């Protein structure tokens, strides 16, 4: 969906630029074009960060949150945050990281 969003913004940007060539520039349109360019840059940076995280080997964890929350007596929303923190700890700890990569 991120790629589609970037594509839609680029299409809208191109359409506005071609429309501007055929008629006089409205001051509001210049601001709109700047806003779209900023959004495109922002989305591309977001995409690049996601690709970088994937290259670093970030894990995807799936768990039955309702079941785990009942066992631990915690709200379901807290489980994903807790699991994310556990994975971050694994990534930060050199010994755990080495053990995971060696096996």
Secondary structure, 3 states (H helix, E strand, C coil): CHHHHHHHHHHHHHHHHHHHHHCCCCHHHHHHHHHHHHHHHHHHHHHHHHHHHHHCCCCCCCCCHHHHHHHHCCCHHHHHHHHHHHHHHHHHCHHHHHHHHHC
